[in-house]
Amino acid sequence: LARADQVLERLGDSITPAVTLSLRAWIRTTYAFERLTDDPGRAIAEAAELAARARQAAPFHATALAVNSVIEAYLDRDQIAYDLARQAVMADGQNPLARLSLSRALAGIDRLEQSASEAQAGLGQALSSLNPANWHLGIGVAKMRAGDLPAAIHHLEAVHRFAPDNRPALRFLAALRYAVKDQAGARDALRALQRLEPDFSLDLMGSDGYPVDTLRR
């Protein structure tokens, strides 16, 4: 992620600034969501600043709108996130970040069936083959919030196969497997988290600063 950010920064205005700035903002949201930084608040603030510059460069660019939506969702401004994501899809319905942001935003406003359907449709797009884990994560979270735990586990296990170091998937898997009385599977997910996060503990996972707001809800 750091190397990608450096490459994008060097590219500067040599390609579409709205894209390079938005992708640099996306990287920072990943730092916050996956707990790859000691200061997630600062990462999100930097993401918001880069995303604002992207919108200034191209106010109606689908990628810029989509990344702004993801940042607003992180800040629990769910209706704003949905409005931005919807604008992103209207600007470019084939943009994978636009579809992904809409799936996430729909989950934020409790339109769970639509959220899962949007992610499932995104999974069928050609570009989804670059990172299918993102789409399975969206479907899994929507299914979990809708109470369909077996389907949620199925999609989150797919995330883990495609991206073994995806921390959000492991957090969900630990909780969901425990909920369906698969204690061995829950332990496996927790051990995998501990390998990725050396300071991990159940007490830490239960603290307000740990990024599991969806599980808390």
N, C-alpha and C positions, 0 to 999 in steps of 0.2 A: 504494500500500500504506500509506503513512504517513497519507494522508487517510482511508482506510478505518479504520485503527486509531483515529484521533481521533474519528471518528463513533461507532464502537463504544464507545469509552471514555465519550463523552458520554451514550450511551444508558443506560449503567450498569445499574441494576436495573429500568428501565422495561419491558424485555422479558425473556425468559428468561435469567438470568445465565449459566447453563451454556453457552448458545449464544454470547453476546457474548464471554465469557472464552475459550471454545474457539477462536473465530474469530480473536481477537487472538493467541492462541498459534500458530495456523496461519500467520498472517502472519509471525511470527518464524521459524518453520521454513522459510518461503520465503526469508527473508533469508539463512539459513544455506545452504540447498540451492543457491540461485542466486548465491551469493557477492555479495550486495548489501550486505554489511557487512564492516568490517575485523576484526570480532570475532565470528565465528560461535559460539564457545563461550558468549559472553555472551548472544547471541540465543537459543540453545537453553536456557540457564539461565532466562531470562525466560519462554520458552515453557513450560518445565516448571512454573514457579511459577504462571502463569496457568492452565495445564491442571489443576494440583492444586486450585486454587480452584474451577474448574468442576466437578470431581468432588465437592468438598465440598458445592457447591450442589445437585448432582443426581448421586449416585453411579452411577446406571444409565442416564444419558442417552446415547443413541447417539453424538451428536456429541462429547460429552466423552470417551467411551471411545475413539472413533476417533482424535481428536487426540492423546490420550495414547499410543496405539499408534504413531502416526507418530514421536513424539518418541523412544520406546523403540527404534524401528527405526534412527533416526539414530544412537543411542548403541550400536548393534550388540547390543542385547539382544533378539535375534530371537524367542525363544520367548515372552518376555513380550509383545512386540508382537503376536504371533499370538494369544495368549490374550485380550488386550484387544480386538483387532479382531473376533474371533469373538463375544465378548460384545456388541460394538456391533451386529453384524448380528442377533444373537438379540433385541436390544432393539428394533431397527427395521430390517427387511430392505430397506426402500425408501429409507433414508437414504443419499444418495450418498457422503458422507464415510466412512460405515461400510463400504460396499462397496469404496471405493477403498483404505481402510486395510487391508482384508482381502486385496485383491489384492497390495499391497506386502508385507504380512507373509508371505503364502504364498511369494513369491519369496525372502524372507529365509531361509526354512527349506527351500528347494530343492524346493518343490512347484510346479514351473514351469508344468506344463500347467494345473493348477488356477488358478494366478495369472493366466495369460492368459485362461482361460475366465471367471474372475470379472470381469476388466476388460472383456472382450467383452460380458458380460451387462450390466455397468454402462453401457456405451456405448449400449445399447438403451433405457435408462431415459429418461423424459421430461426430467428435470433435467440429463441429460448434455449436452443441446444448449447449455447455458450455458457449458460449458467442455469440449468433446470432447478437447482436447489432453491433459488429465490421463489419460484412459482409453487413448488411443493410446500415451502414454508408458509406462503400465503394461504394455500388451501388448508393446510394443517391447522393453522391458527383459527381460521373461520370455522372449521368443523369442531374444534375444541370449544369455541365460544358458543356454538350451537348445541353442545352437549353430545355430539357424536364422537365419543372417545376412540372407538376402534378405528374409524376413518382417519381421525386426527393422528393417531399413532402410526398408521400406515404411511401417511404422507411425510410425517416428521422422520420416520426411519429412512424414507427415500432421500430426504435432505442429508441425513448423516452418511448415507452411501455416497452421494455425489460430493459432499463437502464435509469430511470427517472432523474438521476443526471449526465447524459452525457452532458457535456457543449457544445462541438462542434455541436451536433445535435440541441440543442436549438438555438445556434447562427444562423445556417443555416435556421431553421424553422422560426425564427423571420423575416429574410430577405425575404425568399421565400413566406411566407404567405402575407407579405406586398406587394410583387410584383404582386400577383394574387388578390390583393384588399381584402384580408381577414384580415382587420385591428384588429378585435377582437382576432383572432387567433395569430396575431403577438404580441399583447399586452400580451396574456397569456404566450407566450414563453419568452418575455422580463421579465415578473414578475417572472417566474420560474428561469431565470438566476439571477435576483436580489436576490432571496432567497439563491441561491448557492454562489453568489459573492456579499457580502454586499456592496462593493465599486463600483458595476456596475453602469454605466450610458451610454447613447448613445454617449456622448462625448468621454468617455473612449474607447468604442467600435470602434470609428472612429480614434483613435490614432494609431501611427505607432507601438507601443509596444504591442498592443492587438492582440492575435493570430487568425486573420481572413484573412490571406493572400489569401486563395482561393476565398473568397468572393470579395476581392479587385480586383482580376484578372477578 
